[in-house]
Amino acid sequence: MPIYNSHITNHLRPFRRFSYQLKSTKTKSSTKLNDDVVDTPSLRRGLFDSGRNLPTLGRSRTHPPSSKSSSTESLKSPEDLSSLSIKIESPPLVFYGHPKDSTGALLSGLITLHAPVDLDTTWETLTVVLRAETQIKRPVHVGCPNCAKTIDTIHIWTFRSPVAGTFIPFSCLLPGHLPASTNNSLIRITYSLHGTATSPTEEISYSHPITIERSILPGPDKHSIRMFPPTILKTTVTLPSVVYPGSDFLFDVTLDGVINTARGTRWKLRKATWRIDEHTQAISPACKSHSAKLGGEGKGVSHEDTRTVGSGEMRKGWKSDFDTADGRIEMELHGSIPASSKAATGMVTAAGAVVQHVLVLEMIVLEEHRPGPGKIVTPTGAARVLKMQFRLHVTGRSGLGIAWDMEMPPMYGDIPEAPPGYAVVKKMMEVEAETGEIVEVGWDGPPLGGRTSFF
C-alpha cells in the first residue's frame, strides 16, 4: 500500500488556486436597512392578487407520458404543430399626465389559435393573462426567485371551447396609475401577455411583450432664481418644462450683480459646467422564507443609486456687459441626454420605486479690482464656485398628445350634408327633361320622398 500511494502522489498535478479581480464602477450607490415596516402593494392597488397565484403556464407544450412522444415530436414540421399568436391592434400604449391625473390607455388585439388541418383536436379553454413583472436587481437573498421577482395580474380573459383558425378579439382599459416600463440599475418593470390553450392531449402557451410609456405634455418654461450671499450675485435660469431621453435642450443662464461699485470690484466668469444626475431608489421586499433576516415579515431593504447621464462645460462664448450699474453676464448652454446613457424616465410607484433627475450647474467666478473706466484691471485673488441644482422632468415623447378619452367620434351635427337620394336625382332628371335647364345638385325645394341621406 505505501508503494501504491507514492505512485499516485508522484503522478498527480499540483493544485492551482484561481483568483478573480473585481473592477469598481463609477456609479455612486449606497444601501441602507429600512427599520420601518415597508408596505409593498401590488401594481393593481389591491384589485388583483399577486401573480404568484396564477395558473402555472409550464412549458410551451406538454404531453401525457408516452414512450413515443419524445421520438415523434422532433420529426414534426412547424406546420404540424399547434401554436398561438397575438397581434396588437391598438396604438402605442402611452399614459398622458401624472399617475393621479392620467386616464390610462386602451389595449386591444387579436389572438389566434393555429392547429393542423388533419388534426381533429377539441380545445377546452383559451386564457390570456396581462401581467406586470417587477424584478429587483438587489434582492434580500441572492438566488431566491421569490425575493427577486414579483408578478402582478392586471387583467384576465377566458374563452371557452375556442375554434382553431379564428381571430378572437380582446380589449381592456389600462389604469393610468400603472408605472411605465423601465430598466435601470435597481429595478426592472416589464409587461407581457401570456396566452395558454389547453386540450385533453396537450397544452400550448405563448408570450407577447408589451411596452407602456408615460408622457407629460410640455408646458411653459420654468424660471428659477438663486442668490449667493454675502455677495450681490444673482443667477436666473430658464429651463424647459420637460426633457426627453436621447435628445438635447437649451437653457439660459443670466448672472446679475457682477459689479460692486462701493468696493470697485467686479466678478469675471471663467468656466461653467453642468451635469444631469439620475437618482434611483427601490425597496427590496423579503419573502416569507427570508423575512427573518430583516427582523420580521413586512420589512424591506432600501437601495439608492446615483449615476450621471449627461455632462458638459462652457469656457467661452458668453456675453459680458460691464457698462450697466450692476453688470450682467448672459449665456446659453446646450444640454443633452445621450441615448447611449440609457436614461430612465421619471417615475414614482406605490411599491417604493423612485427615479428622479437633477441638473447640477457650477460656475467659477474670479474677483477683479477695477478702480474706474480706463484703469488697469488687477485680480484680487478671490474666487467662488457658484453651485446650483434644478429638478428636471425626464419623460417619454408624447406623439400626437391625445389621450383615448379625447378621441371622440364626430357628433351627428358635425356630419356634412350627404349626397341626394335616388328619388331626388330622379326628380331632377325629370325637371331637366321638361325644361331643358341644368338643375344644381343642392335641392332647395320641398322633400321629394325617398332616401335623402346615407346616414
C-alpha positions as CSV (number, residue, x, y, z in Angstrom):
1,M,0.0,0.0,0.0
2,P,2.7,2.6,0.7
3,I,4.2,1.9,-2.7
4,Y,0.9,2.3,-4.4
5,N,0.2,5.6,-2.6
6,S,3.5,7.0,-3.5
7,H,3.0,6.1,-7.1
8,I,-0.3,8.1,-7.2
9,T,1.3,11.0,-5.5
10,N,4.1,11.3,-8.0
11,H,1.7,11.5,-10.9
12,L,-0.8,14.0,-9.5
13,R,-0.5,17.6,-10.7
14,P,-0.2,20.3,-8.1
15,F,-3.5,22.1,-7.3
16,R,-3.7,25.7,-8.7
17,R,-5.8,28.3,-7.0
18,F,-7.7,30.6,-9.3
19,S,-8.3,34.3,-8.4
20,Y,-10.7,36.8,-9.8
21,Q,-10.3,40.6,-9.8
22,L,-13.4,42.8,-9.5
23,K,-13.4,46.3,-11.0
24,S,-15.2,49.1,-9.3
25,T,-17.6,51.2,-11.3
26,K,-18.1,55.0,-11.3
27,T,-21.7,54.7,-10.1
28,K,-22.3,56.1,-6.6
29,S,-24.5,53.7,-4.8
30,S,-25.5,53.2,-1.2
31,T,-27.6,50.6,0.6
32,K,-29.3,51.1,3.9
33,L,-31.6,49.0,6.0
34,N,-35.1,50.3,6.5
35,D,-36.1,49.6,10.1
36,D,-39.7,50.6,9.4
37,V,-42.3,48.3,8.1
38,V,-42.4,48.7,4.3
39,D,-45.7,48.0,2.6
40,T,-45.2,46.5,-0.8
41,P,-48.6,46.8,-2.5
42,S,-49.2,45.3,-5.9
43,L,-49.3,47.5,-9.0
44,R,-53.1,46.9,-9.3
45,R,-53.6,48.7,-6.0
46,G,-55.1,45.6,-4.4
47,L,-57.8,45.0,-7.0
48,F,-56.0,41.8,-8.1
49,D,-53.9,39.4,-6.0
50,S,-50.2,38.7,-6.7
51,G,-49.4,36.9,-9.9
52,R,-47.9,34.0,-7.8
53,N,-51.4,32.6,-7.6
54,L,-51.7,32.4,-11.4
55,P,-52.2,29.1,-13.0
56,T,-48.8,27.7,-13.9
57,L,-48.1,28.1,-17.6
58,G,-45.4,25.5,-17.5
59,R,-43.6,24.5,-20.7
60,S,-44.8,25.6,-24.1
61,R,-46.1,22.0,-24.8
62,T,-46.9,19.1,-22.5
63,H,-48.0,15.6,-23.5
64,P,-49.2,12.6,-21.5
65,P,-46.4,10.2,-20.6
66,S,-45.6,8.1,-23.6
67,S,-42.6,6.3,-24.9
68,K,-43.1,7.6,-28.5
69,S,-43.8,11.2,-27.6
70,S,-40.2,12.3,-27.5
71,S,-39.2,10.5,-30.7
72,T,-42.1,11.7,-32.8
73,E,-42.0,15.3,-31.6
74,S,-38.7,16.1,-33.2
75,L,-39.8,14.7,-36.6
76,K,-42.8,17.1,-36.9
77,S,-42.5,20.2,-39.0
78,P,-43.7,23.6,-37.7
79,E,-46.9,23.3,-39.9
80,D,-47.8,20.1,-38.0
81,L,-47.6,21.7,-34.5
82,S,-50.3,23.8,-32.8
83,S,-49.4,27.3,-31.8
84,L,-50.7,30.7,-30.6
85,S,-50.2,34.1,-32.0
86,I,-51.1,37.6,-30.6
87,K,-51.5,40.7,-32.8
88,I,-51.8,44.1,-31.1
89,E,-54.1,46.4,-33.0
90,S,-54.2,49.4,-30.6
91,P,-51.7,52.3,-31.0
92,P,-48.7,52.5,-28.7
93,L,-49.7,52.5,-25.0
94,V,-48.9,56.0,-23.7
95,F,-50.2,57.4,-20.4
96,Y,-50.6,61.1,-20.6
97,G,-50.0,63.2,-17.5
98,H,-49.1,62.3,-13.9
99,P,-50.3,59.0,-12.4
100,K,-53.0,60.7,-10.4
101,D,-54.4,62.6,-13.4
102,S,-53.9,60.1,-16.2
103,T,-56.9,58.3,-17.7
104,G,-54.9,55.3,-18.9
105,A,-54.7,53.7,-22.4
106,L,-56.7,51.3,-24.4
107,L,-55.3,47.9,-25.2
108,S,-56.9,45.8,-28.0
109,G,-55.7,42.9,-30.1
110,L,-56.4,39.5,-31.7
111,I,-55.3,36.1,-30.5
112,T,-55.3,33.2,-33.0
113,L,-55.1,29.5,-32.3
114,H,-53.3,27.7,-35.1
115,A,-53.8,23.9,-35.4
116,P,-53.1,21.4,-38.2
117,V,-55.9,20.7,-40.5
118,D,-55.7,16.9,-40.3
119,L,-55.5,17.0,-36.5
120,D,-59.0,17.0,-35.0
121,T,-58.3,18.5,-31.6
122,T,-61.0,19.8,-29.3
123,W,-59.7,22.8,-27.3
124,E,-61.2,23.3,-23.9
125,T,-60.1,26.8,-22.8
126,L,-58.0,29.7,-24.0
127,T,-56.7,32.0,-21.3
128,V,-55.0,35.3,-21.9
129,V,-53.3,37.0,-18.9
130,L,-51.9,40.5,-18.8
131,R,-49.4,40.7,-16.1
132,A,-46.7,43.0,-14.8
133,E,-43.3,41.6,-13.7
134,T,-41.1,43.5,-11.2
135,Q,-37.6,42.3,-10.9
136,I,-35.4,43.6,-8.0
137,K,-31.7,43.5,-9.0
138,R,-30.5,43.6,-5.4
139,P,-32.8,41.1,-3.6
140,V,-32.7,40.4,0.1
141,H,-31.4,36.9,-0.6
142,V,-29.4,36.3,-3.7
143,G,-30.7,33.3,-5.6
144,C,-34.2,33.3,-4.2
145,P,-36.7,33.9,-7.0
146,N,-39.5,35.0,-4.6
147,C,-37.3,37.8,-3.2
148,A,-36.1,38.9,-6.7
149,K,-39.3,38.8,-8.7
150,T,-42.9,39.8,-8.1
151,I,-45.7,39.1,-10.6
152,D,-49.0,41.1,-10.5
153,T,-52.1,40.3,-12.6
154,I,-53.8,43.2,-14.3
155,H,-56.4,41.5,-16.5
156,I,-57.5,38.0,-17.4
157,W,-59.6,36.9,-20.5
158,T,-61.0,33.4,-20.6
159,F,-62.5,31.8,-23.7
160,R,-64.4,28.5,-23.6
161,S,-64.2,26.0,-26.5
162,P,-62.1,28.1,-28.9
163,V,-62.1,27.2,-32.6
164,A,-58.8,26.9,-34.3
165,G,-58.1,29.3,-37.1
166,T,-60.4,32.1,-35.9
167,F,-59.4,35.5,-34.7
168,I,-60.5,36.1,-31.1
169,P,-60.6,39.8,-30.1
170,F,-59.7,41.1,-26.6
171,S,-59.5,44.5,-25.1
172,C,-59.2,46.4,-21.8
173,L,-58.6,49.8,-20.4
174,L,-55.2,50.0,-18.6
175,P,-55.4,52.2,-15.5
176,G,-53.3,55.3,-15.5
177,H,-51.6,54.7,-12.2
178,L,-49.5,51.8,-13.5
179,P,-45.8,52.6,-13.8
180,A,-44.2,52.8,-17.2
181,S,-41.9,50.1,-18.4
182,T,-38.4,50.7,-17.1
183,N,-35.0,49.1,-16.7
184,N,-32.4,50.7,-14.5
185,S,-29.6,49.7,-12.1
186,L,-32.0,48.7,-9.3
187,I,-35.3,47.6,-10.7
188,R,-36.9,46.4,-14.0
189,I,-40.6,46.6,-14.7
190,T,-42.0,44.8,-17.8
191,Y,-45.5,43.9,-19.1
192,S,-46.5,40.9,-21.2
193,L,-49.4,39.0,-22.5
194,H,-49.4,35.3,-21.8
195,G,-51.8,33.0,-23.7
196,T,-52.5,29.4,-22.8
197,A,-54.6,26.9,-24.7
198,T,-55.5,23.5,-23.2
199,S,-56.9,20.3,-24.7
200,P,-57.2,16.8,-23.4
201,T,-53.9,15.8,-25.1
202,E,-51.7,18.9,-25.0
203,E,-51.2,22.5,-23.6
204,I,-49.5,25.3,-25.6
205,S,-48.6,28.8,-24.5
206,Y,-47.3,32.0,-26.0
207,S,-45.9,35.2,-24.5
208,H,-46.0,38.6,-26.2
209,P,-44.2,41.6,-24.5
210,I,-45.8,45.0,-24.5
211,T,-44.4,48.4,-23.6
212,I,-46.1,51.1,-21.6
213,E,-44.8,54.6,-21.7
214,R,-45.7,57.7,-19.8
215,S,-45.6,61.2,-21.2
216,I,-46.0,64.6,-19.6
217,L,-47.2,67.2,-22.0
218,P,-44.9,70.2,-22.3
219,G,-45.9,73.5,-20.7
220,P,-44.3,76.9,-20.1
221,D,-40.7,77.2,-19.3
222,K,-39.6,77.3,-15.7
223,H,-37.7,80.3,-14.3
224,S,-35.6,79.9,-11.2
225,I,-33.6,82.5,-9.2
226,R,-30.6,81.7,-6.9
227,M,-28.9,84.2,-4.5
228,F,-25.3,83.9,-3.3
229,P,-24.7,85.9,-0.1
230,P,-22.7,87.7,1.2
231,T,-22.2,88.8,-2.4
232,I,-24.8,90.6,-4.5
233,L,-24.6,87.9,-7.2
234,K,-28.0,86.7,-8.5
235,T,-28.5,83.9,-11.1
236,T,-31.6,83.4,-13.2
237,V,-32.0,80.1,-15.0
238,T,-34.7,79.3,-17.6
239,L,-35.3,75.6,-18.1
240,P,-37.8,73.7,-20.4
241,S,-40.7,72.0,-18.6
242,V,-39.9,68.5,-19.9
243,V,-36.8,66.8,-21.2
244,Y,-36.7,63.7,-23.4
245,P,-34.1,60.9,-23.2
246,G,-31.8,60.7,-26.2
247,S,-32.3,64.4,-27.1
248,D,-30.8,67.8,-26.4
249,F,-32.3,71.0,-25.0
250,L,-31.2,74.6,-24.4
251,F,-31.4,76.6,-21.2
252,D,-30.5,80.2,-20.5
253,V,-28.4,81.4,-17.6
254,T,-28.1,85.1,-16.5
255,L,-25.7,86.3,-13.8
256,D,-26.5,89.7,-12.4
257,G,-24.7,91.8,-9.8
258,V,-21.2,91.2,-11.1
259,I,-20.1,94.8,-10.4
260,N,-19.6,96.1,-6.8
261,T,-19.4,99.9,-7.2
262,A,-18.7,100.5,-3.5
263,R,-15.6,98.3,-3.4
264,G,-14.6,99.0,-7.0
265,T,-14.5,95.3,-7.9
266,R,-16.2,93.0,-10.4
267,W,-16.7,89.3,-10.9
268,K,-15.4,87.6,-14.1
269,L,-16.7,84.2,-15.3
270,R,-14.0,81.6,-16.0
271,K,-15.9,78.4,-16.7
272,A,-19.4,76.9,-16.5
273,T,-20.0,73.2,-16.1
274,W,-23.3,71.2,-16.0
275,R,-24.3,67.6,-15.5
276,I,-27.5,65.6,-15.1
277,D,-27.7,63.0,-12.3
278,E,-30.2,60.2,-12.2
279,H,-31.2,59.2,-8.7
280,T,-32.8,55.8,-8.3
281,Q,-34.4,54.4,-5.2
282,A,-36.0,51.0,-4.7
283,I,-37.2,48.8,-1.9
284,S,-36.3,45.1,-1.9
285,P,-39.1,43.1,-0.1
286,A,-38.3,39.9,1.6
287,C,-40.3,36.7,1.1
288,K,-41.8,34.7,3.9
289,S,-38.8,32.3,3.9
290,H,-36.2,35.1,4.4
291,S,-38.2,37.7,6.3
292,A,-36.3,36.7,9.5
293,K,-33.2,38.3,8.1
294,L,-34.8,41.7,8.4
295,G,-36.4,41.1,11.8
296,G,-39.9,40.1,10.7
297,E,-42.4,40.0,7.9
298,G,-43.3,43.1,6.0
299,K,-39.9,44.8,6.1
300,G,-37.5,45.5,3.2
301,V,-34.1,46.9,2.3
302,S,-33.9,50.4,0.7
303,H,-31.4,50.7,-2.0
304,E,-30.2,54.0,-3.6
305,D,-28.1,54.6,-6.7
306,T,-26.8,57.7,-8.5
307,R,-25.3,58.0,-11.9
308,T,-24.5,60.7,-14.4
309,V,-26.4,60.5,-17.7
310,G,-25.1,63.7,-19.3
311,S,-22.5,66.4,-18.8
312,G,-20.7,69.3,-20.5
313,E,-18.9,72.6,-20.0
314,M,-18.5,76.0,-21.4
315,R,-15.3,78.0,-21.4
316,K,-16.1,80.8,-23.8
317,G,-19.0,82.2,-25.8
318,W,-21.0,84.1,-23.1
319,K,-21.8,87.8,-23.3
320,S,-20.5,90.2,-20.6
321,D,-21.9,93.6,-20.0
322,F,-20.0,95.8,-17.6
323,D,-21.4,99.1,-18.7
324,T,-24.6,98.8,-16.6
325,A,-24.8,99.7,-12.9
326,D,-24.7,96.2,-11.6
327,G,-23.2,94.4,-14.6
328,R,-24.6,91.2,-16.3
329,I,-23.3,88.0,-17.8
330,E,-25.6,86.1,-20.2
331,M,-25.1,82.6,-21.7
332,E,-27.0,79.9,-23.4
333,L,-26.0,76.3,-22.6
334,H,-26.6,73.2,-24.7
335,G,-27.7,70.3,-22.5
336,S,-28.3,66.8,-23.7
337,I,-29.1,63.2,-22.5
338,P,-27.3,60.9,-24.9
339,A,-29.1,57.7,-26.0
340,S,-26.0,55.7,-25.1
341,S,-26.6,56.5,-21.4
342,K,-30.0,54.7,-21.5
343,A,-31.5,57.1,-19.1
344,A,-34.8,56.1,-17.5
345,T,-37.8,58.3,-17.3
346,G,-39.0,59.9,-14.1
347,M,-41.2,57.5,-12.0
348,V,-42.8,57.2,-8.6
349,T,-44.6,53.9,-7.8
350,A,-46.7,52.8,-4.9
351,A,-44.2,50.0,-4.2
352,G,-41.4,52.4,-3.3
353,A,-39.5,52.8,-6.6
354,V,-38.4,56.3,-7.4
355,V,-36.5,57.7,-10.4
356,Q,-35.6,61.4,-10.4
357,H,-33.3,63.6,-12.4
358,V,-31.4,66.7,-11.2
359,L,-29.5,69.3,-13.2
360,V,-26.3,70.4,-11.4
361,L,-24.8,73.7,-12.6
362,E,-21.5,75.1,-11.4
363,M,-19.9,78.4,-12.4
364,I,-16.4,79.5,-11.4
365,V,-16.0,83.3,-11.0
366,L,-12.9,85.4,-10.2
367,E,-12.9,88.8,-8.5
368,E,-11.0,91.6,-10.1
369,H,-10.2,95.1,-8.9
370,R,-11.2,97.9,-11.3
371,P,-10.7,101.5,-9.9
372,G,-12.6,103.1,-12.8
373,P,-13.1,103.3,-16.5
374,G,-9.8,103.1,-18.5
375,K,-7.8,101.9,-15.4
376,I,-5.8,98.7,-15.3
377,V,-7.8,95.7,-14.0
378,T,-5.9,93.5,-11.5
379,P,-7.1,90.3,-9.9
380,T,-7.7,90.2,-6.2
381,G,-7.0,86.5,-5.8
382,A,-10.5,85.8,-4.6
383,A,-12.6,83.1,-6.4
384,R,-16.0,81.5,-5.8
385,V,-17.8,78.4,-7.1
386,L,-21.5,79.0,-7.6
387,K,-23.3,75.7,-7.5
388,M,-27.0,75.2,-8.2
389,Q,-29.4,72.2,-8.5
390,F,-32.6,72.1,-10.5
391,R,-35.2,69.4,-10.8
392,L,-35.7,68.0,-14.4
393,H,-38.8,66.2,-15.6
394,V,-37.5,63.5,-17.9
395,T,-40.4,61.9,-19.8
396,G,-41.2,60.0,-22.9
397,R,-42.3,61.7,-26.1
398,S,-46.0,62.5,-26.4
399,G,-46.5,61.7,-30.1
400,L,-49.9,63.2,-31.0
401,G,-50.5,64.0,-27.4
402,I,-54.2,63.0,-27.5
403,A,-55.5,60.6,-24.8
404,W,-58.1,57.9,-25.6
405,D,-60.9,59.8,-23.9
406,M,-60.2,62.9,-26.1
407,E,-60.6,60.8,-29.4
408,M,-64.4,61.1,-29.6
409,P,-66.2,60.2,-32.9
410,P,-67.9,63.1,-34.7
411,M,-71.4,64.0,-33.5
412,Y,-74.4,63.9,-35.7
413,G,-74.4,67.7,-36.1
414,D,-70.8,67.7,-37.3
415,I,-71.5,65.4,-40.3
416,P,-71.7,67.4,-43.5
417,E,-74.7,67.3,-45.9
418,A,-74.9,63.9,-47.6
419,P,-75.4,63.4,-51.4
420,P,-79.1,63.4,-52.5
421,G,-81.0,60.2,-52.6
422,Y,-82.2,58.3,-55.7
423,A,-85.6,59.8,-55.6
424,V,-84.2,63.3,-55.6
425,V,-81.9,62.5,-58.6
426,K,-84.8,61.0,-60.5
427,K,-86.9,64.1,-60.0
428,M,-84.0,66.4,-61.1
429,M,-83.7,64.3,-64.3
430,E,-87.4,64.8,-65.0
431,V,-87.2,68.5,-64.5
432,E,-84.2,68.8,-66.8
433,A,-86.0,66.8,-69.5
434,E,-89.1,69.1,-69.3
435,T,-87.3,72.5,-69.0
436,G,-84.0,71.8,-70.7
437,E,-82.2,73.6,-67.9
438,I,-79.5,72.1,-65.7
439,V,-80.6,71.7,-62.1
440,E,-78.0,72.2,-59.3
441,V,-77.1,69.3,-57.1
442,G,-78.3,71.1,-54.0
443,W,-82.1,70.7,-53.9
444,D,-83.8,73.6,-52.2
445,G,-87.4,72.5,-52.9
446,P,-89.7,70.6,-50.7
447,P,-88.9,67.0,-49.7
448,L,-89.4,64.7,-52.7
449,G,-89.6,61.5,-50.8
450,G,-87.1,58.6,-50.8
451,R,-83.8,58.5,-49.0
452,T,-82.1,61.9,-48.7
453,S,-79.2,60.9,-46.6
454,F,-76.8,58.0,-46.3
455,F,-76.5,58.4,-42.5
